Amino acid sequence: MRVRLAILISGRGRNLRALIAAVQDGRIDAEIAAVISNCRNAEGLAFARKAGLVTEVLSHAEFVDRRAFDTALAERLRRYAPDIVALAGFMRVLGEDFVAEFRGRMLNIHPSLLPKYAGLHTHRRALAAGDAEHGATVHFVTSEVDGGAPVIQGRLQIQAGDDEAQLAERVMNDIELKIYPQAVAWMARGELRLIENAAIYKGQRLDRALGMDQLEEAFR
Ligand code: GAR
């Protein structure tokens, strides 16, 4: 049976598109069971529909609290029996019960060199701090926001004159769109797993994230 991938989005969906492209051309050996958005107007939803994928909207605004939304989202996801849940610009914090249910199956991409700059406005914060380097990280999702075991991290030099938008664009194009399809491909092949709190890659425990030099040719 093919590996079933569910993708959760909130916005523009560039990471979603990269994942769809990698599934379509066979680099990720999985089928996309569903694309679920918490925002009705997410650009990524329209793209997924055009690609002929099953899409769902579950608007957090329609639930009394975080817990009720989480419960409904878990219930919705369960229907698709996902082996992998990829958060691709999904901008809701998920509660402990939700994370526990999908633990070991759920990845996130975050636009910073975690553990630096969990949360929002990562590019702005890296610039304000005068950092020389910035980047993005794929990690397993645990209940700590942007805090689970890191899998792969790409870094770039911040250039004099970079503004927030330029930096965001480079992190997206040069790093995010490469490392996320790669990480999901590893997971689909069973080469990436979470055991207790550690990421295990090809049988080895990762003490820190892999780097861009570990990208396979097809993902560079
Ligand atoms: C991406 O930069 C992703 O890393 C970030 O949101 C953006 C979504 O863009 N995610 C987070 O900040 C999660 N904490 P996209 O919808 O075009 O892929």
Residues whose N, C-alpha, C, O or C-beta is under 5 A from the ligand:
A	BS01	GAR	G11 R12 G13 R14 N15 L16 A88 G89 F90 I109 H110 P111 G119
